[in-house]
Amino acid sequence: MTQGWTVTKRSAGLLMFRRRGEILEVFLVHPGGPLWAKKDLGAWSIPKGEYSNAEDALATAWREFEEETGTRAKGKLIPLADIKQRSGKLVKVWAFEGDCDPSKLHSNTFTMEWPKKSGMMLEFPEIDRGAWFPIEVARTKLLVGQIGFLDQLASKLGMRKTS
């Protein structure tokens, strides 16, 4: 008898941060397309993407950051512990100190049928905007399953958790 098995989906990404005096800010991205257009709180994400067994997680993180932001990440990486999402997806993230201008964000695109059942295929940016948020605000903007990365970053930088 053959036993079935499931493949765990995995994503890897980079969390860019900067310091403004005593304030720690993180750079988050908002998903593009009509399904996310009116969502804000709990809708933002760390730039990341899925990878297969044949791909290297860190290489995926570098690639996805550039594809989703149009910015090449550079700097010393701070590894953060993996977080398993409610869906079962395993997310790997590295943090790095950097800076970018959100107004210059340029994302890759995807195609989907819109409106649903219309037969019309439209192209949308994978990421429609990016922004810097103080870490306390980022906790409200970020998808719930990714908030643990903010806590880890603050801890690794010797900052106290505020929420």
N, C-alpha and C positions, 0 to 999 in steps of 0.2 A: 504494500500500500504506500502510495506517495504522499508525503506530508506537504501541505502548502506552506509557503512562507511569504512574508511581506517585506518589501524593500522600504527602508526608512528614507524618507525624503530628507535632504540635507541642503542647507544654505550656508553661505559664507559671506561676510561683509566686513567693512571698515567703518569705524566710528571716529570721525574727526572731532577734535576738541580744541578749544583755545581758552586762554585765561585773560580776563579783563579785570586786572587788579585782583580782588578777592572772589570775583565771580567766575565760575566755571561755565562755559557755554559749549554746547554740542551742535553739530550740523546734522539736521534731519532732512529727509526728502518726503514729499507728498506724492502718492501714486496718481498717475494720470488716468484719463478716460472718464466716461460719463458715470460709471458706477461709484466713483470716489469724489466727483466734482463738488458735492455739497457737504462732504464729511470733513471734519477738522479734528476735534478732540478724539484721541484714541485711533487716529487714522495714519499718522506719520510713521516713518520707518527709518531704520539705519540702512544706508545703501548696501544692498546685498543681492545675491542671486543663488539659484539652485545649482548644484553640481552633482556629477555622477561618480560612481566608484572609480572610473578611469581618470578622473580629473583631480588635481591637487586643490585642496581647500583654499590655501593662501593665494595661489595663482588666480583662483576664481574670485576671491575677495578683491584683489587688485584690479582685475578686469571689470568686474561689475561696478566698482566705484567709478571708474573712468567712463564706462558706458552710460551710467545713470546720471552723472553730473557733468561730464565733459571736462573734468579736471583730473590730472594725473596725481595720484596720492604719492607723497614721499615723506620720509621721516622714520624715526625709530618706532617700531611696533611694540605695543603692550598687549600681550595675549590675555584674553578674558576667558573665563570658564564657559564651556558650552552650555546652552540652555535648551531644554526640550520643550517644545510648544505643546499646547493642548491637543493640537492635531496629530502630534507624534513626530513632527518635523524637528530635526536636530539643527540648531543654529550655532555656528562658530563665528566669533567676532574678535577682531584685533582693533585696538584703539591707537591713534597717533595724534600728535599735536601738529596742527597746521592751520591754514586760513584759506578762504576762498570768497569770492564775491557771488552771492546767490543770484544776482541779476544776470550773471553770465552763464548760468546753468544751461547745459545742452544735453538732452537725453536721447537715447535711442527710442525707437517707436515700435508699436505693435498694431496689428490689424484685427478688428472684430466687427461682427455684424451689429449695426446700430442704426436706428432703433431695433430692438429684438424683433425677430420674425419679419423684418422688412425686406430681407434679401440684399440690403445695401451694406457693403464692406467699407468701413472707414478706418483711417489711420490715426492713432493717438500717441502722444509721448508717453513712454513708460513712467516717467516722472514729470509732473507738471510744474513743480517748484521745489525749491530748497530754502531753508532758513536756519539761522542761528538762534538757539534758545538757551537761556539760563537753565541749568540742570533742573531746577524746581519746576519751571514751566514745561520743560521737555517731558517730565513725568506725566503731564496731562495730555500732551500731544501724541506721544509715542504709543504704538500698539502695545497692549497690556503685556503680551508675552515677551516683549523686548526690554521692559523696564529694568529687569535685573542687571542688564549690561550697564545701565547708568549707575546703579549701586556699586557694582564692581569697580567701575572707573573711579568713582569718587573715593572708594576705599584705597585703591592702588595709588591714588594721588595724595592720600593723607587728608582728605576732606571729610567732614562729618556728613552723615546722611541727614537730610532736612525733613524728609517725609516718611 
